[in-house]
Amino acid sequence: MTTYAHRTLLLALSVATVATTVTAAAPVARADAPGTNGPALTWRPCAEPGGLSGQECARLPVPLDYRDPDGPQIGLAVTRVRSERPAARRGTLLVIPGGPGGSGVRMLATKGPALRKAMAGAYDLVSFDPRGVGGSTRAGCELDPADRHLVTLRSWPGPDGEIGGNAARSRRIAEACRRHGGAVLRSFTTVNEARDIDRLRRALGEEKLSAWAHSYGTYVGAVYAQKYPRHTDRWVLDSSGDPDPARVGRGWLANTATGADDRFPDFAAWAADPARESEGLRLARRPADVRPLFLALAAKLDREPKESTTPGVPLTGNRLRQALQDALESDGLFAEVARLIQQAQDPAAEPVLPDTLAGPLPDQDAAATMATVCNDVRWPASVPAHRRAVAADRARHPLTAGMPVNITPCGFWQAPAEPPTRITADGPSNILMVQNRRDPNTPYFGALKMRRSLGDRARLLTLEHGGHGAYLANGPVCGDRTVTAFLTTGRRPQKDTRCAD
């Protein structure tokens, strides 16, 4: 689900012997006028102090319902940074954010400097806030604050694995969203996001887009490439999930149980490293001791929650588990969760909760996080079946304690307005997938299913690394080089390959 993850051209002989050129187009002139039937965009400067220089913003009108294209319109916040080398420009690179609930405007602001340097003027860089996110048209459900904490939205079971409270809360949330979200909330779907992207393409005056899609955005990117294949140029899917249309969203969540197990040894090795001694963060003498320590501590907090520095929000076993899941996304977050574990163990310490766990999400953020996956496909609602699934998953994957297969508001949601898109091998061979081997949020085995669905349209670059988000983030240098080379020169590995440096 939501996730907000945070080097040079590869021209060596080894790549030259395994690469091919994909859609190597000559530089084209900048097109500021709207494309055929595309709405006009009025750009204004919006760079923040210390932020990405030259950043511009605009608002894109899109139909609330594409079945009535001339009916009510809503607005999307869009942003761009123009190429600084017009003679080298070859088109537009769209940054597709993750989530659901991730902001593309924010992603471009944070990743833009590194991306602009890597692209060396080859593209205008463009992104957007999807429906329901950031500066775009939003909707809320008027949820009670207690229902908007991350550990309640995520349906962590009770201390003994009981899910009665989760089922009641899920019904309550779904009903509130049905009453208060209206047509706007119902319009938050992946296929509408793909349609919105194509409307943005036309507004930009581009015949084709290149793209860098991250996390959930890879599914959006795959759906766009399925529906609009002739409008795709060089397409990068970074950290992909299983695109099985029957299990969209539900399958992604369920897969995180295995993802956490795959990734945890990286944290354990870090937490037992003697180097942590000087930092005051060493949790155990041996990596093998970190897992039982964590599980025992979480179980103790289930029974005896510990007051934190946030009044009224104690550190519970589930808050500790959620903190771990968040930290597994990046090595840079290991210190935060190790410190929280130490504070939980110290009788005299008052734990400091991460900001994401210290209070409820804003109502509109909670709605956007849920609505897209709930609107995309029907989820099962049987409480007895979920109770059995949770019991089995808790035994197999105690780190996640059954949360990934628990009942959610999606089980009680209104029926989807249209079926989800099936990803197939039909279309041009212009996709590069990049995937960390030990990704906790979009595990490797799920990415392999996306790879099989795309067939000869794609090549997969496997990175022997951990963390969620590979390009310009948690992946090794060789991955950055290969993705940059593909986007800037069209050179793509001739077959699936791997790297580790």
Secondary structure, DSSP 8 states (H G I E B T S, - for coil): ------------HHHHTTEEE-S---------S--TT------EE---TTS-TT-EEEEEEEESSTTSTTS-EEEEEEEEE--S-GGG--EEEEEE--TTT--HHHHHHHHHHHHHHHHTTSEEEEEE--TTSTTS--------GGGGSHHHHTT---TTS--HHHHHHHHHHHHHHHHHSHHHHHT--HHHHHHHHHHHHHHHT-S-EEEEEETHHHHHHHHHHHH-GGGEEEEEEES-----TTSTTHHHHHHHHHHHHHHHHHHHHHHHSTHHHHHT----SSGGGHHHHHHHHHHHHHHS-B--SSTT--B-HHHHHHHHHHHTT-GGGHHHHHHHHHHHH-TT------HHHHS---HHHHHHHHHHHHHHS-----HHHHHHHHHHHHHH-TTTTTGGGS--GGGGS---SS------S-S-S-EEEEEEEE-SSS-HHHHHHHHHHHGGGEEEEEEEEESS-IIIIIS-HHHHHHHHHHHHH-EEESS-EEE--
